Amino acid sequence: MTGKRYIGFGMGAIQAGLMLLEAQESGNFAAYCIGETNAELVHLLRAHDCRVTVNIAGKRGIRKRVIEGFTVENPLVQEDRCRLGRAIADADELATAIPGVNFYSSGGSASIAALIGEFTGKNEPQKPQIIYACENHNYAAQLLKEEIGKQAPGHILESIYILNTVIGKMSGTINTREEIEKLGLAPLVPGADRAILVEEFNKILVSRLHLPGYKRGIDIFAEKDDLLPFEEAKLYGHNAIHSLLGYLAYLRGYDTMSDIRNDSELLELGRSAFFEESGRPLIKKYGSMGDPLFTESGYQKYAEDLIERMTNPYLHDKIERVCRDPARKLGYADRIFGTMRNALSAGVIPRIMALGAAAAIRYAGQMGRERAEQGLSIGDILRNIWRPDDPDEQADECVRLVEEAEARIEAGEPG
């Protein structure tokens, strides 16, 4: 068999609607295998000959793309694990697309780290293997390498090249048949209570592969020498403003992100926060590297494009989904306060992002009567969320800005 071999871990929206999809679109692979520990999903896929449909939202509607010709193996089942192991040994490119980096070593001998550590390099001569770490973490590749290193002989790591990724592609899974039918989506397989909906955006960034002469099979992704600035633009730009708009939309009683398109005041708040409170600090920090993104015109274009994509009516992005897990998003180094702290460091006062923080606290049910009954201040709430060693000299100013924002919300001012 000629052509490269692809392995994916996890069969969620990013795997099916991005990594596996782009691997097949490239035309550079001859075999595809997915490792998935959800036994019910594995059974469902096999019952339909591993032929699935993903829904792709564009500016003018939704198109449906059928993906087939892959196999799926459950590493919790011994026979499957053996087949998956052989596929890993033969693989040229692999991609992890799981909920978070803490799952790399979860599952004992069925974990991603254990599987790669055991089976990579089984074939001789040992060939280079590329792994895309698709989890939303600035140091996902380093963490995965560390976990694999605990399972594998040191020489194995010499032929493994793990790439960080910046995935600005919005995606999700719809899990009720009623919602699937209401939105006119194709289920993952016929009759399933699961549908994958992703946007058509595929301008994905990866860390540069330092392997002379090697050509990646998924060749559409753009390589960057230093990915960290772009990861910060994703977290403190895309993620931050997405959350900001979601929490402020929640205060206004909206159901989906597309409702924001009819609210010029909220759109303007989002644009101002994106460029002034996210963009200016990042341009000041990274403008000297010469990349077009970190210029006034480049970041303005980035902001306008993302706000349009965030509010795409064909994505059917629920406010409830955008606002989920507020405690994590209120982390001191996460999207909201990370953006605020970047702004403060650059001499910018992040009053709009502070509105988002106050709205997130309200979403978490820790304002109003509940806060009064418990006698909690905003500072108390935030310091209960932040880790003890997180706050630095900027913490008091962040708290003050959120207190000020809460007072503005109470007074019925914009936000």
Residue, then its C-alpha position, 0 to 999 in steps of 0.5 A: m500500500t502506498g501513501k501515508r497512514y493516519i491515526g486519530f485519537g478521539m472522534g469528537a468534532i475537531q477530529a471528525g470535522l477537522m483533522l480526519l477531514e483534512a487528512q482525507e481532503s489532502g489526498n496524501f493518505a492511504a489508511y485512516c484509523i481512529g482510537e476511541t474509548n467510548a464503546e457506544l460510539v465505536h459500536l455506532l460507527r461500526a454498525h454504519d461501516c464507519r461512514v459518517t456525515v459532518n455539517i459544515a457551516g459557511k456564510r451562506g448555509i450548511r453543507k454536508r460532507v461524508i467521511e468514510g474509509f476509516t477504521v475505529e478501534n477501542p483500546l479498552v478491548q484487547e483485540d482492538r488494542c492490538r489492531l490499534g497498536r499495529a496501526i500506531a506502529d505503521a502511522d506517519e501522522l497522528a492527531t490527539a483531539i480529546p477534551g484536555v491535556n489531562f487525558y493524555s495519561s488517563g486510562g492506564s494502558a489504554s491511554i494515549a501516552a501508553l499506546i504511543g509509548e508502547f507501539t511507536g518504533k515497533n517497526e524497523p527501520q524506525k521512521p519519523q512520526i508527526i503528532y498534532a496535539c490539538e488540545n486547547h493548551n499552549y504547551a500541549a505538545q510538551l506535556l504529551k511528550e513528557e507523558i510519552g517519555k514516562q512510558a517509552p525508551g528514550h530513543i523512541l522520542e528521537s523519532i517523534y515530532i509533536l507539534n503544538t496547534v492553534i485551532g481557531k475553528m469553532s465546532g460542537t456536537i449536538n446531542t438531541r434528535e429534536e435539535i438536530e431535526k430543528l436545525g436541519l442537520a445530518p446526524l453523525v450516522p443515520g438515526a443517531d442522536r448526535a450531529i457534528l457541526v463545524e465552521e468551514f474555517n481551516k486556517i490552522l497554525v502549527s509549530r514548525l517541523h524541524l525535519p529537513g526534507y519531510k513533507r507533512g501529509i496534512d499540508i494545508f496547515a501553516e507552520k510558525d517558528d514561534l507559536l506562542p504569540f499566536e496561541e496568545a492571540k487565540l486565548y486573549g483574543h478569540n477565546a476572550i471576546h467569544s466569552l465576553l460576548g457570550y456572558l454579556a448576551y446572557l445578561r440580555g437574555y439572548d439564546t444564540m450568538s447570532d442574536i448579537r447581530n441585531d444588537s449594535e451596542l453589544l457588537e460595538l462593545g465586542r469590537s472595542a474590547f477586541f481591538e483596544e483591550s486585546g489587540r493593542p497589548l498584543i501588538k505592543k508585545y509582539g509587533s517587533m516580530g514582523d508578522p502581519l497579525f500583530t499590526e493595527s490593520g492586521y489585528q483589526k481584520y482578525a477582530e472583524d473576521l472573528i466577530e462575524r464568524m462568532t455570530n454566524p447564524y448557521l453555527h447555531d452557537k448557543i449562549e449556554r454552550v459559550c458560557r459553560d464552565p465559568a469558573r475555568k474561564l475566570g481563572y487568573a491566567d485564562r481568557i478573561f483575566g489573562t486579557m485584562r492583565n495583558a492590557l494593564s501591563a500595556g497601560v490599557i484599562p480593560r473596562i469592557m473585559a471587566l464587564g465580561a468578568a462581572a457577567a460571568i460571575r453572575y452566570a455562575g450564580q454568585m451575584g445578587r441574593e446569593r452573594a449577599e446571603q453569604g456575605l461574599s465580596i467580588g474579591d472573595i468570589l474571585r480569590n476562591i476561584w483563583r489558585p492561592d499562588d496565582p494572584d500577583e500585583q495586578a490582582d487588586e486592580c482586576v478586582r477593583l475593575v470588576e467591582e466597578a463593572e458590577a456597579r455599572i451592570e446594577a445601574g443598567e449601563p451598557g453591558 
